[in-house]
Amino acid sequence: MPIKKQIMFALSVSLLNPHAIIGVIGTNSLHYEGMEKTVFTVTCIIVSWVWFLGFSLVGRLIGHIDSDGKFLRVVNKISALIIWGVAVYISIQLIHSF
């Protein structure tokens, strides 16, 4: 993917990310007022841009190094195990709450 497309994707994901806007900026910004709230919001947006641009750049680098996709398949499997582990943990916590 061309670098311009990667940058546009990163910007769109960070700016249009409802979790970041509602969950992080929305609820955590309640602790701030006035200029502090503005600084907090702008900082969240900048961090989101840096985060997704970093993902784009690392993805591009890994794509060049791992052209056959073996490394990404391993990363996907590890990611799936982590997600399932979290799901099991949350389920156990839910069961114990009753």
VOTITOR-554684 format. One record per residue: residue in three letters; x, y, z of N, C-alpha, C in turn. Coordinates in nm, 4 decimals. Example, Ala and Ser with C-alpha at 12.3 -4.5 7.8 and 13.67 -1.06 7.14 Angstrom:
% VOTITOR-554684
("Ala", (1.3190, -0.5690, 0.7800), (1.2300, -0.4500, 0.7800), (1.3200, -0.3300, 0.7800))
("Ser", (1.2850, -0.2250, 0.7080), (1.3670, -0.1060, 0.7140), (1.2900, 0.0030, 0.7870))
END
This chain:
% VOTITOR-554684
("Met", (0.0863, -0.1168, 0.0000), (0.0000, 0.0000, 0.0000), (0.0910, 0.1232, 0.0000))
("Pro", (0.0626, 0.2198, -0.0849), (0.1438, 0.3418, -0.0886), (0.1384, 0.4157, 0.0452))
("Ile", (0.2446, 0.4863, 0.0757), (0.2554, 0.5567, 0.2035), (0.1423, 0.6572, 0.2230))
("Lys", (0.0987, 0.7242, 0.1157), (-0.0108, 0.8208, 0.1274), (-0.1390, 0.7512, 0.1711))
("Lys", (-0.1661, 0.6325, 0.1147), (-0.2854, 0.5573, 0.1539), (-0.2753, 0.5123, 0.2994))
("Gln", (-0.1559, 0.4723, 0.3420), (-0.1363, 0.4302, 0.4810), (-0.1620, 0.5453, 0.5767))
("Ile", (-0.1113, 0.6624, 0.5419), (-0.1313, 0.7799, 0.6275), (-0.2788, 0.8162, 0.6333))
("Met", (-0.3467, 0.8143, 0.5203), (-0.4895, 0.8468, 0.5179), (-0.5702, 0.7450, 0.5985))
("Phe", (-0.5320, 0.6182, 0.5879), (-0.6007, 0.5147, 0.6658), (-0.5791, 0.5385, 0.8151))
("Ala", (-0.4541, 0.5660, 0.8536), (-0.4248, 0.5903, 0.9955), (-0.5017, 0.7111, 1.0475))
("Leu", (-0.5065, 0.8169, 0.9689), (-0.5811, 0.9355, 1.0095), (-0.7299, 0.9061, 1.0222))
("Ser", (-0.7849, 0.8315, 0.9269), (-0.9284, 0.8021, 0.9324), (-0.9613, 0.7117, 1.0503))
("Val", (-0.8774, 0.6149, 1.0773), (-0.9031, 0.5243, 1.1895), (-0.8943, 0.5997, 1.3219))
("Ser", (-0.7953, 0.6877, 1.3337), (-0.7816, 0.7596, 1.4598), (-0.8899, 0.8656, 1.4770))
("Leu", (-0.9241, 0.9370, 1.3717), (-1.0237, 1.0428, 1.3834), (-1.1662, 0.9888, 1.3898))
("Leu", (-1.1891, 0.8752, 1.3290), (-1.3241, 0.8188, 1.3252), (-1.3411, 0.7020, 1.4219))
("Asn", (-1.2513, 0.6884, 1.5172), (-1.2549, 0.5781, 1.6120), (-1.3523, 0.6116, 1.7254))
("Pro", (-1.4723, 0.5533, 1.7237), (-1.5705, 0.5881, 1.8266), (-1.5267, 0.5475, 1.9667))
("His", (-1.4491, 0.4407, 1.9790), (-1.4018, 0.3998, 2.1121), (-1.3143, 0.5097, 2.1719))
("Ala", (-1.2226, 0.5609, 2.0922), (-1.1335, 0.6654, 2.1430), (-1.2110, 0.7919, 2.1759))
("Ile", (-1.3025, 0.8287, 2.0888), (-1.3752, 0.9540, 2.1080), (-1.4713, 0.9449, 2.2257))
("Ile", (-1.5495, 0.8378, 2.2327), (-1.6508, 0.8257, 2.3381), (-1.5913, 0.7658, 2.4653))
("Gly", (-1.5224, 0.6533, 2.4515), (-1.4747, 0.5809, 2.5685), (-1.3590, 0.6459, 2.6394))
("Val", (-1.2603, 0.6904, 2.5660), (-1.1407, 0.7459, 2.6283), (-1.1538, 0.8955, 2.6477))
("Ile", (-1.1734, 0.9659, 2.5381), (-1.1804, 1.1116, 2.5479), (-1.3062, 1.1537, 2.6236))
("Gly", (-1.4184, 1.0914, 2.5907), (-1.5451, 1.1310, 2.6514), (-1.5494, 1.1147, 2.8015))
("Thr", (-1.5220, 0.9948, 2.8515), (-1.5354, 0.9718, 2.9955), (-1.4168, 1.0240, 3.0748))
("Asn", (-1.2965, 1.0088, 3.0233), (-1.1797, 1.0559, 3.0979), (-1.1674, 1.2071, 3.0970))
("Ser", (-1.2250, 1.2718, 2.9981), (-1.2160, 1.4184, 2.9939), (-1.3058, 1.4829, 3.0994))
("Leu", (-1.3923, 1.4047, 3.1623), (-1.4786, 1.4601, 3.2671), (-1.3975, 1.5090, 3.3865))
("His", (-1.2740, 1.4609, 3.3982), (-1.1879, 1.5017, 3.5092), (-1.1268, 1.6396, 3.4871))
("Tyr", (-1.1406, 1.6925, 3.3657), (-1.0751, 1.8183, 3.3310), (-1.1787, 1.9240, 3.2958))
("Glu", (-1.1365, 2.0486, 3.3069), (-1.2235, 2.1605, 3.2699), (-1.1434, 2.2630, 3.1913))
("Gly", (-1.2113, 2.3374, 3.1071), (-1.1500, 2.4481, 3.0345), (-1.0361, 2.4057, 2.9440))
("Met", (-0.9245, 2.4765, 2.9554), (-0.8085, 2.4531, 2.8698), (-0.7496, 2.3138, 2.8920))
("Glu", (-0.7561, 2.2634, 3.0149), (-0.7047, 2.1292, 3.0429), (-0.7788, 2.0241, 2.9609))
("Lys", (-0.9095, 2.0404, 2.9457), (-0.9889, 1.9464, 2.8663), (-0.9481, 1.9518, 2.7198))
("Thr", (-0.9238, 2.0723, 2.6685), (-0.8798, 2.0877, 2.5294), (-0.7439, 2.0219, 2.5092))
("Val", (-0.6507, 2.0472, 2.5993), (-0.5175, 1.9867, 2.5901), (-0.5280, 1.8345, 2.5975))
("Phe", (-0.6114, 1.7830, 2.6865), (-0.6311, 1.6390, 2.6987), (-0.6839, 1.5800, 2.5677))
("Thr", (-0.7830, 1.6436, 2.5095), (-0.8427, 1.5954, 2.3847), (-0.7423, 1.5963, 2.2706))
("Val", (-0.6710, 1.7063, 2.2548), (-0.5714, 1.7169, 2.1474), (-0.4611, 1.6126, 2.1674))
("Thr", (-0.4189, 1.5919, 2.2916), (-0.3165, 1.4916, 2.3204), (-0.3656, 1.3523, 2.2844))
("Cys", (-0.4899, 1.3203, 2.3164), (-0.5461, 1.1894, 2.2796), (-0.5468, 1.1705, 2.1283))
("Ile", (-0.5825, 1.2730, 2.0555), (-0.5858, 1.2643, 1.9092), (-0.4447, 1.2445, 1.8545))
("Ile", (-0.3483, 1.3198, 1.9062), (-0.2099, 1.3060, 1.8596), (-0.1554, 1.1671, 1.8895))
("Val", (-0.1800, 1.1180, 2.0094), (-0.1333, 0.9837, 2.0454), (-0.1978, 0.8793, 1.9550))
("Ser", (-0.3246, 0.8960, 1.9238), (-0.3924, 0.8032, 1.8345), (-0.3290, 0.8058, 1.6956))
("Trp", (-0.2989, 0.9233, 1.6445), (-0.2327, 0.9348, 1.5130), (-0.0979, 0.8652, 1.5150))
("Val", (-0.0190, 0.8940, 1.6175), (0.1142, 0.8331, 1.6272), (0.1024, 0.6814, 1.6359))
("Trp", (0.0070, 0.6341, 1.7155), (-0.0130, 0.4905, 1.7333), (-0.0458, 0.4226, 1.6005))
("Phe", (-0.1429, 0.4751, 1.5275), (-0.1832, 0.4110, 1.4027), (-0.0824, 0.4321, 1.2904))
("Leu", (-0.0147, 0.5461, 1.2894), (0.0942, 0.5632, 1.1930), (0.2062, 0.4637, 1.2219))
("Gly", (0.2329, 0.4430, 1.3493), (0.3318, 0.3413, 1.3878), (0.2907, 0.2038, 1.3406))
("Phe", (0.1625, 0.1701, 1.3599), (0.1130, 0.0416, 1.3094), (0.1327, 0.0299, 1.1589))
("Ser", (0.1039, 0.1373, 1.0880), (0.1203, 0.1360, 0.9424), (0.2651, 0.1133, 0.9029))
("Leu", (0.3545, 0.1851, 0.9676), (0.4964, 0.1723, 0.9345), (0.5511, 0.0343, 0.9711))
("Val", (0.5136, -0.0154, 1.0881), (0.5580, -0.1496, 1.1284), (0.4983, -0.2544, 1.0354))
("Gly", (0.3730, -0.2381, 0.9979), (0.3097, -0.3309, 0.9031), (0.3809, -0.3327, 0.7694))
("Arg", (0.4193, -0.2149, 0.7251), (0.4927, -0.2061, 0.5974), (0.6286, -0.2748, 0.6096))
("Leu", (0.6972, -0.2503, 0.7195), (0.8280, -0.3119, 0.7431), (0.8163, -0.4639, 0.7504))
("Ile", (0.7192, -0.5117, 0.8257), (0.6996, -0.6565, 0.8369), (0.6613, -0.7151, 0.7019))
("Gly", (0.5816, -0.6424, 0.6244), (0.5442, -0.6898, 0.4914), (0.6647, -0.7091, 0.4009))
("His", (0.7631, -0.6221, 0.4133), (0.8853, -0.6356, 0.3332), (0.9716, -0.7518, 0.3837))
("Ile", (0.9772, -0.7684, 0.5161), (1.0614, -0.8733, 0.5742), (0.9962, -1.0104, 0.5602))
("Asp", (0.8656, -1.0159, 0.5842), (0.7916, -1.1428, 0.5882), (0.6954, -1.1489, 0.4696))
("Ser", (0.7488, -1.1618, 0.3503), (0.6651, -1.1563, 0.2305), (0.5708, -1.2754, 0.2166))
("Asp", (0.6038, -1.3886, 0.2782), (0.5146, -1.5047, 0.2669), (0.4075, -1.5090, 0.3761))
("Gly", (0.4160, -1.4220, 0.4763), (0.3105, -1.4110, 0.5765), (0.3193, -1.5069, 0.6936))
("Lys", (0.4277, -1.5800, 0.7074), (0.4388, -1.6760, 0.8185), (0.4389, -1.6061, 0.9540))
("Phe", (0.5145, -1.4984, 0.9648), (0.5223, -1.4262, 1.0912), (0.3857, -1.3720, 1.1315))
("Leu", (0.3129, -1.3141, 1.0366), (0.1811, -1.2592, 1.0684), (0.0813, -1.3669, 1.1088))
("Arg", (0.0937, -1.4859, 1.0522), (0.0067, -1.5963, 1.0949), (0.0345, -1.6322, 1.2408))
("Val", (0.1611, -1.6322, 1.2795), (0.1962, -1.6593, 1.4193), (0.1416, -1.5491, 1.5096))
("Val", (0.1591, -1.4236, 1.4685), (0.1071, -1.3106, 1.5464), (-0.0450, -1.3214, 1.5600))
("Asn", (-0.1144, -1.3568, 1.4528), (-0.2601, -1.3727, 1.4586), (-0.3012, -1.4833, 1.5541))
("Lys", (-0.2270, -1.5926, 1.5554), (-0.2590, -1.7037, 1.6473), (-0.2368, -1.6627, 1.7921))
("Ile", (-0.1269, -1.5923, 1.8173), (-0.1012, -1.5440, 1.9537), (-0.2098, -1.4462, 1.9958))
("Ser", (-0.2471, -1.3572, 1.9051), (-0.3530, -1.2610, 1.9332), (-0.4849, -1.3323, 1.9657))
("Ala", (-0.5163, -1.4346, 1.8886), (-0.6397, -1.5108, 1.9133), (-0.6363, -1.5770, 2.0510))
("Leu", (-0.5212, -1.6320, 2.0885), (-0.5084, -1.6950, 2.2207), (-0.5273, -1.5923, 2.3327))
("Ile", (-0.4720, -1.4741, 2.3147), (-0.4881, -1.3690, 2.4156), (-0.6347, -1.3290, 2.4274))
("Ile", (-0.7014, -1.3109, 2.3137), (-0.8434, -1.2722, 2.3160), (-0.9273, -1.3809, 2.3828))
("Trp", (-0.9025, -1.5071, 2.3496), (-0.9759, -1.6160, 2.4137), (-0.9448, -1.6216, 2.5634))
("Gly", (-0.8205, -1.5975, 2.6006), (-0.7843, -1.5947, 2.7426), (-0.8593, -1.4865, 2.8174))
("Val", (-0.8680, -1.3690, 2.7581), (-0.9427, -1.2593, 2.8202), (-1.0909, -1.2947, 2.8304))
("Ala", (-1.1454, -1.3575, 2.7263), (-1.2869, -1.3976, 2.7286), (-1.3136, -1.4977, 2.8400))
("Val", (-1.2239, -1.5931, 2.8565), (-1.2393, -1.6924, 2.9641), (-1.2298, -1.6237, 3.1000))
("Tyr", (-1.1324, -1.5350, 3.1146), (-1.1154, -1.4624, 3.2406), (-1.2404, -1.3813, 3.2754))
("Ile", (-1.2935, -1.3088, 3.1777), (-1.4145, -1.2292, 3.2013), (-1.5325, -1.3198, 3.2357))
("Ser", (-1.5422, -1.4339, 3.1682), (-1.6510, -1.5279, 3.1973), (-1.6406, -1.5807, 3.3398))
("Ile", (-1.5202, -1.6148, 3.3825), (-1.5003, -1.6635, 3.5202), (-1.5368, -1.5551, 3.6204))
("Gln", (-1.4954, -1.4323, 3.5941), (-1.5299, -1.3206, 3.6830), (-1.6815, -1.3016, 3.6892))
("Leu", (-1.7481, -1.3153, 3.5765), (-1.8932, -1.3011, 3.5719), (-1.9621, -1.4109, 3.6534))
("Ile", (-1.9149, -1.5330, 3.6377), (-1.9729, -1.6455, 3.7114), (-1.9531, -1.6281, 3.8611))
("His", (-1.8352, -1.5819, 3.9018), (-1.8075, -1.5627, 4.0441), (-1.8839, -1.4452, 4.1043))
("Ser", (-1.9328, -1.3554, 4.0224), (-2.0061, -1.2407, 4.0733), (-2.1486, -1.2774, 4.1155))
("Phe", (-2.1952, -1.3948, 4.0733), (-2.3309, -1.4360, 4.1096), (-2.3289, -1.5115, 4.2358))
END
